Amino acid sequence: MYYHIEAQSKRRIRVRLRSSKLTEEEARILEYAFSGMPGVTKVTVYRATGGCALEFNCRVDEILGRLDRFRFENVEAFAREEEKRISLKEMESRKLDEQLKAKLRLRILAETAADIALPMPVQIGYHLWQMITLKKL
């Protein structure tokens, strides 16, 4: 990935990834990808400037190597590999984005209302339709 080092200290580096803004999805991908890496203690993404700051407790060249290898296109495969390495304690410490939490709450509320209000045959049909047309949240 192309990046430009904006500022660097012993345990923190701030880089600009591109000259334009990051989308919300790219910001989440970036934060997720780097927060799960060994040695990285804190990730701050700056959507407006297209950059991020990484606080770490490993060598700088390891962080720069990871930045070189990072690609937004390959994040799914990357996330699958990282998930295999993540411990349960690390998973518990990660927090969901507030917008995602709100979306999940609404989805659960709608599902509950549908299950309460609809008769059983319609519920079964509705859930079968959901399984057939399974989509991302």
C-alpha positions in Angstrom: 0.0 0.0 0.0 1.2 3.5 -0.7 1.7 5.6 2.4 3.6 8.7 3.5 5.0 9.0 7.1 3.7 12.2 8.6 5.2 11.8 12.1 7.2 9.2 13.9 8.4 8.7 17.5 9.8 5.7 19.4 6.4 4.0 19.9 4.0 5.9 17.6 3.8 6.5 13.9 1.3 8.6 11.9 0.9 7.9 8.2 -1.2 9.3 5.4 -2.5 6.6 3.2 -3.9 8.7 0.4 -4.6 12.3 -0.4 -8.4 11.9 -0.2 -10.8 10.9 2.6 -11.3 7.4 3.7 -14.8 5.9 3.4 -16.4 4.7 6.6 -16.0 1.1 5.5 -12.3 1.6 4.7 -11.8 3.2 8.1 -13.4 0.3 9.8 -11.3 -2.2 7.8 -8.1 -0.3 8.5 -8.9 -0.1 12.3 -9.9 -3.8 12.4 -6.8 -5.0 10.5 -4.2 -3.1 12.5 -5.9 -3.5 15.9 -5.5 -7.3 15.7 -1.8 -7.3 14.8 0.7 -8.4 17.4 2.6 -5.5 18.8 0.0 -2.8 18.0 -1.5 -1.3 21.1 -3.7 1.4 19.7 -5.1 2.4 16.3 -6.6 5.8 15.5 -8.0 6.4 12.0 -8.4 9.9 10.6 -11.1 9.6 7.9 -11.0 13.3 6.9 -7.3 13.2 6.1 -7.0 9.6 4.8 -4.5 8.6 7.5 -4.0 6.7 10.7 -1.8 6.7 13.8 -0.5 3.4 15.2 0.9 3.0 18.7 3.0 -0.1 19.1 5.5 -1.9 21.3 7.6 -3.6 18.6 10.1 -2.5 16.1 9.2 0.3 13.6 10.4 -1.8 10.6 7.8 -4.5 11.5 5.0 -1.9 11.4 6.3 -0.5 8.1 6.5 -4.0 6.7 2.9 -4.6 7.6 1.9 -1.3 6.0 3.7 -2.4 2.8 1.8 -5.7 2.7 -1.6 -4.3 3.6 -4.2 -4.1 0.8 -7.9 -3.2 1.2 -8.8 -5.7 -1.5 -7.2 -8.6 0.5 -8.8 -7.7 3.8 -11.2 -10.6 3.9 -8.5 -13.2 3.6 -6.3 -11.2 6.0 -9.2 -11.0 8.5 -9.7 -14.8 8.3 -6.0 -15.4 9.0 -5.9 -12.9 11.9 -9.1 -14.4 13.4 -7.3 -17.7 13.8 -4.6 -16.0 15.8 -6.8 -13.9 18.1 -7.3 -15.1 21.6 -10.7 -15.0 23.4 -9.4 -12.3 25.7 -8.5 -10.1 22.7 -11.9 -10.6 21.2 -13.6 -9.6 24.4 -11.6 -6.4 24.5 -12.7 -5.2 21.0 -15.6 -2.9 20.9 -18.3 -2.5 18.3 -18.9 0.7 16.4 -21.9 2.6 17.8 -23.6 2.8 14.4 -23.2 -0.9 14.0 -24.6 -1.5 17.5 -27.7 0.7 16.6 -28.2 -1.2 13.3 -28.0 -4.6 15.1 -30.5 -3.4 17.8 -33.0 -2.4 15.1 -32.5 -5.7 13.2 -33.1 -7.7 16.4 -36.1 -5.6 17.3 -37.6 -6.1 13.8 -37.0 -9.9 14.0 -38.6 -10.1 17.4 -41.6 -8.1 16.3 -42.0 -10.3 13.2 -41.8 -13.5 15.3 -44.4 -12.2 17.8 -46.9 -10.7 15.3 -46.8 -13.2 12.4 -48.6 -16.6 12.5 -46.3 -19.6 12.6 -46.5 -20.7 8.9 -45.7 -17.1 7.8 -42.8 -17.0 10.3 -41.4 -20.2 8.9 -41.7 -18.9 5.3 -40.1 -15.6 6.3 -37.1 -17.3 8.0 -36.7 -19.7 5.0 -36.7 -16.7 2.7 -34.0 -15.0 4.9 -31.8 -18.1 4.8 -32.1 -18.4 1.0 -31.3 -14.7 0.4 -28.7 -14.5 3.1 -26.9 -11.1 3.0 -24.5 -9.2 5.0 -25.8 -7.0 7.9 
